[in-house]
Every structure is written in structure tokens, then in C-alpha cells.
């Protein structure tokens, strides 16, 4: 499980103040073999509105939750290959005239090397 937040503390020289963002996750990983494991995760995200010169930025202000399922393979030479599929569960803009993106199903592939 993890939680992460960003909290703007000032307005930049172009009068932009970023949003508050909170991300939280919880999940599990089950190792079936030394070389194969699978995982399931829950992810939540909250973003408040940002502002330009005190006016709300319509492209900010949303919250969503996702579920993810994935697997990892350990291959020779300390390399692992991971694939995940993320499914949107909920998504809401915080303001009626909001213009935030809408998520579909996301697929990710990653490789990592342990040294």
C-alpha cells in the first residue's frame, strides 16, 4: 500500500498555481514460481483545481479509481518483464464545466534489471 500527495506552496511568475493531488494504492503480489508472479491492485487519484491568475483551470479537478491485474516473468540475467491491464472503475470531474480526460482500459509493459 502507498499514499502520495503534492501540495502547491506558491504561484509561479506566470500566475499559475498547481492543484493538490493525492494518489493511493493497495494491492497484492503472489509468487507462483521463482520465475512467475501475478498481482492485483487498486488505485485511487484525487486532483483539485489549479488556477491561472486566480481563475480556475477547467482542465483540472478530477477523481478516479482503477483496478489493475498483471503478471511478472523473471528471465535470465536478472531481467524481469511485467505486463499490467488497468480497468477504470469510476471517474468524475469535480466541476460541471470540467474538461478533464476520460480513461479507457490501459495496458502497460515494463522491463527491469536488477544490479
Secondary structure, 3 states (H helix, E strand, C coil): CEEEEECCCCCCCCCEECCCEEEEEEEEEEEEECCEEEEEEEEEEEECCCEECCEECCCCCEEEEEEEEEEEEEECCCEEEEEEEEEEEEEEECCCCCCCCCCCCEEEEEEEECC
